[in-house]
Amino acid sequence: MENNEVPFTKQMRIATREIHDISDALINAKLGIAMTDDEVWKYGILYFYEVFKYMEEAMTRLEHTLVGDLDIPGIRRVSEFEKDIEYYFGAEWFRNEYRPTESVQEYIDHLAELEKDEPHLLMAFIYHMYMGLFSGGQILHKKRQIEAKLRLRTAQPGQGEAVTNFEGKNVSNIKREMTEMMNKIASQLDEVTRRKLIEESKNVFRMNNKMVKTIPGTTRVIVRKMVKFSLFVIPVIIGMVIAKNRYLA
């Protein structure tokens, strides 16, 4: 195996850095702020639900392959996604009226194509998406708890947040086991497949960014929070300037 001194997961991480350009960074920053808003949060959950649902169903279908080996005990979150979706949208709407948006369907079609033609490449999505959920999800959960305590959100504290509530789970162990398994699997693949996995890792971030752009309300929330921030900060700055001028007079 080439670069056997560098773990495969680190190779994937290095290869995807180029995707994190200024535009992507801004998108992720916008989402991080906007996802503390209940309206944006519920659509974010709804959009990413389909992606995780497909991956979990694929891991079941491919359980006797290397893809199934990535199904680390404790990682599955679809039931938690569904709890949150029913909380925000209602069980009746979710079961009878819900249809994926165009951007979500495009994402799912890509995953289906991979499963049909080169199922091993699904591991790029499984690895990055679950590692991202267990890492970034904790951060978002804490931010939303803070906003709930400050009464900046309409949902009750702890409600509609099942997907990022990892109480009772050893997140560090889950992430470590997933990383170790990904590296173990990579050692069993030929060099061509490993290179394809690294290239497909870039698509994970591209497709996430593309879908995030279509989540309703992100721009509205950013503008609103910037206005609130300015209403607080600008008077403080003006007061500091006035005080300074009086002191110098």
Secondary structure as the mmCIF struct_conf table of DSSP 4:
data_model
#
loop_
_struct_conf.conf_type_id
_struct_conf.id
_struct_conf.beg_label_comp_id
_struct_conf.beg_label_asym_id
_struct_conf.beg_label_seq_id
_struct_conf.end_label_comp_id
_struct_conf.end_label_asym_id
_struct_conf.end_label_seq_id
TURN_TY1_P TURN_TY1_P1 GLU A 2 GLU A 5
BEND BEND1 VAL A 6 VAL A 6
HELX_RH_AL_P HELX_RH_AL_P1 PHE A 8 THR A 16
HELX_RH_3T_P HELX_RH_3T_P1 ARG A 17 ILE A 19
HELX_RH_AL_P HELX_RH_AL_P2 ILE A 22 ALA A 34
TURN_TY1_P TURN_TY1_P2 MET A 35 THR A 36
BEND BEND2 ASP A 37 ASP A 37
HELX_RH_AL_P HELX_RH_AL_P3 ASP A 38 ARG A 61
TURN_TY1_P TURN_TY1_P3 LEU A 62 HIS A 64
BEND BEND3 THR A 65 THR A 65
HELX_RH_AL_P HELX_RH_AL_P4 LEU A 66 ASP A 69
TURN_TY1_P TURN_TY1_P4 LEU A 70 LEU A 70
TURN_TY1_P TURN_TY1_P5 PRO A 73 GLY A 74
HELX_RH_AL_P HELX_RH_AL_P5 VAL A 78 PHE A 89
HELX_RH_AL_P HELX_RH_AL_P6 ALA A 91 ASN A 96
TURN_TY1_P TURN_TY1_P6 GLU A 97 GLU A 97
HELX_RH_AL_P HELX_RH_AL_P7 GLU A 102 ASP A 117
HELX_RH_3T_P HELX_RH_3T_P2 PRO A 119 LEU A 121
HELX_RH_AL_P HELX_RH_AL_P8 LEU A 122 LYS A 149
TURN_TY1_P TURN_TY1_P7 LEU A 150 ARG A 151
BEND BEND4 ARG A 153 ALA A 155
HELX_LH_PP_P HELX_LH_PP_P1 GLN A 156 GLN A 156
TURN_TY1_P TURN_TY1_P8 PRO A 157 GLY A 160
HELX_RH_3T_P HELX_RH_3T_P3 ALA A 162 THR A 164
TURN_TY1_P TURN_TY1_P9 GLU A 167 GLY A 168
BEND BEND5 LYS A 169 LYS A 169
HELX_RH_AL_P HELX_RH_AL_P9 VAL A 171 ALA A 186
TURN_TY1_P TURN_TY1_P10 SER A 187 GLN A 188
BEND BEND6 LEU A 189 LEU A 189
HELX_RH_AL_P HELX_RH_AL_P10 GLU A 191 VAL A 212
TURN_TY1_P TURN_TY1_P11 LYS A 213 THR A 214
BEND BEND7 ILE A 215 ILE A 215
TURN_TY1_P TURN_TY1_P12 PRO A 216 GLY A 217
HELX_RH_AL_P HELX_RH_AL_P11 THR A 218 LEU A 248
#
